[in-house]
Amino acid sequence: MLGEFPGRNRPSSFQESDLARHALIEHLNAAYNTLDLREGWGSQRFADSARAALALLTKDEGRKTKAEDHSDASVLRPSSFVPTIVATGHAHLDVGWLWPVWRTRQKVAHTVATALHLMERYPDYHFSMSQPQVYHFLKHDAPDLYARMKARVAEGRFEPVGMMWLETDCNIPSGESLVRQLAHGARFFAQEFPDQYGPNSDPTACRFDRCPGRLGESSMGWMGRWSDTADVVMLAVFWVRVLS
């Protein structure tokens, strides 16, 4: 397929960095994967699948390409659409992995102090940090530093992210454990940052294959699977939203 063999059959109108080129590759692969050869090239099954593949490629082809149009039609044409990319600092701290917890608490203070120093030097600098547990450490270990951090949170430049009290493996814990992580984490952030903190996703929880692709209509927001091949049909946990 296009893109798998560099230098071969590559349209000159598409740059390597053009989003339309990458979208076109995905579009062609989707059409190719629609073809059904289980009964051979001359079978009715293949003919039907070929018509479906052609319909996929020509779907809405008469529509005009617009910068805000991300439909299937736009992927067949070069695009001038340029995405907005936001680069921001982020800290994910392993609380108790290959080092003692006291070292983690020390690193939390160092990390926040460094981020605040960079904010003083660069007015446009933003930073995010996950895990309510590390905020709890900082609040008790360095209250003055914690107060300075809260001032930056109020400005919108230091952003608390992630609702789990501690970013977790999602295979081993029980469903109740995961829910408690979310409940305790959300409660802490809501109490500490009531005007700034809202529904958020967990940026680095491990192995989402055992979690639902969407936690119903919970305040967790979207939490996707990282695997594009293994679709988990049966889940060990049944998620129910409790309305208050």
N, C-alpha and C positions, 0 to 999 in steps of 0.2 A: 504494500500500500504506500501511498504518498508519504514521504517523510521517513520511511523505514530504510530506504536506500539513498543516502545522500548523493546528490548530483545527478540522479536519474529521474527524468520526467517531472522535474520541478518547475512549476510555472514561474516565469521571470517576474510576473506582477506581484508575487507574494514574497515579502521579506521573511527571513527566519524568525524575526520577532513579531510578525504580524499576528494579532489574535485570530484574524479570519483564517489564516493558514492552518493554525492548530485546530480551530473549530471545524474546518473542512476535513481534516484528517479524521477527526472523531465521527463526522457525518458519513464519510465514505466507509469507515469501519463498521458503523452501525448498519449501513445498507448491505455490506458484504456479509455480516453476521446473520442477516435475515435470510440469506439463501439457504435452502434446505436440499442437501444432496444425498439424503439417506437412501433414496430410491433411484439415484442416478440422474444424469443430465437430461435424459429424454422423458423423465417421468412427469406426471401431472403435478406432483408435489413440488418439484423444482420450478415448473412453470408458474405455479401460483405464488411461490416465494419470490420469484424474479419480478413478478408484477408488483408485489408488495415492496420490494427493494427499490424499484423504479419510482413508485409512488412516494416513497420516503425521500428520494433524492430530488424530486420535482415538486414537492409540497410547497404551495404558496410561492412558487418561483417568480410570479409576476409582481410581487410586492417590492417596494423600493427599500433600499437600505438606508437606515437612519442611525445616527450615533447611539440613540437610546433604544434601538430595536435589536434585541438579542434573540429573535425568533430563528427557526430553522432556515428561513429564506435568506437571512443575512449572511449565513456562513458560506454561501456559494459565491460570494463576491469579495473583492479586496475591501478592507475596512480602514477608515481613518479614525475609528474610535480608539481613544487612548485612555486606559484606566487610571484612576487616581490611586496611588500607592502611598500609604502612610507608614513610615518607619518609626517605631517607638521602642524605648527600652523596656525590658521585661525581666523579672526575677522569678524563677521557679527554684525553690530551695528544697533539696531532699533533707527532710527533718532528721531522720534517724536511719541512715543507710550504712555507709562505711566509715562513719566517724561518730564520736560521742555527741549527745544532744547539746552539751554545753558549747561545743564548737559551732553547732548550728545557730544557737542563740547569739553567739559572737558574730557570726557571719550575717545574721539578719541586721544587726546594728550597723555593721560595716557597709552592707549593701544599701540600706536606706540613707546613711550619711553620704555615701558616694553619689546617689541619685539626687539628693538635695543640693549637693555642691554643684553638680552639673546643671541643675535648674538655675542656680545663681549665675553661672557663667553663660548659659545659653537660654535666653528668654522663651524660645519656642520648644524647648526640650520637654517631652512628656515621658512618663514612666508608669508601668503597671506592675503590680505584684500580687500574686495569688496566695491562697491559703490563710484563712482567718487565724489558724494556729500561730503563724509567725508574727502576725499583728499582735496577738495576745502576748507572745514572748516580749516583743518590743515595748508594749505598754507597761509591762512590769519591770523590765530590765533597764530601760532608758526612757523614762517618762518625758524628759525635756525634748529628746529627739522625736518621740512619738507626737508631741504637741506640734512641733515644727512640720512633721509629715502631715498631720491633720489639716494644717493651714494650707498646704499645697493641694490636698484632696479637695478642700473647699474651693480652690481656684480651678479645679478640673484638670490639673496637670499631673497629679499623682493619682492613679486610678486603681482602686481595689477591684480585683477580678476573681472569678471562680467562687462557687458557693460551697463546695465541699470543705469541711473543717480541715481536712488533710487530703491532698490529692492521693487517690487510692488506686490500687489494682481493682478492676471490676470483675475479675473471675472468682476470686476466693471469698470475698465478703458475702454475707447473706443480704437479701433484699432489705431487711430491716436495718442492717448496718449502713447500707448506702443511703437510705432515707434519713437516718439519724445524722449522718455526715452533712447532708444538705440542710436539714432543719437547724442544726446547731450553727452551721456556718452562716446561713442566711440571717439567723437571729442576731448573731454577733455583729455582722456588717450593718444590719438595720439599726442596731442600737448605737454603734460607734459613728456611722456615717449616714444618718437618716435622710439628709437632703441630697446626697450624692449617689448613693448606691441603689441600683435597680436590678431587675432580672438579668442574669448573666450566665454564660456558659463556663464550663470547666476546661481550661486550655490544655492541661497536660495529664488528666486522669488516664490511666493505662488500660488498654484492652477493652475498648468500647463494644466488642463483639458480643459481650454478655449483657449489655444494656440495650434498652429499646432505642430505636433511631430517634424517637421523640418521646419525651416523658409526658405523654398526654398533653394536657394544657397547663402543666405545672409552671411555676415561676422560674424553673431552670432554663427555659428557652430551648434552643436547639442543641442537641448533642449527637453528632453523627458518628457512624461507623467509619473506621479508617480503612477497612478492607473493601475493595471494589469487586471482589470475586466470591467471598464467602458470605452468603446471605443466611443469617441465623433465622430459622423458621420457628423453632421452639425456644422460649425464654424460660429461665428458672424462676423468674419473678413476674408476678402480675401487678402492674402498676395501676393504682386507682387514685384519682385526684380527690382530695378531701376538701370540700368547699366550706369555708367558715362564714 
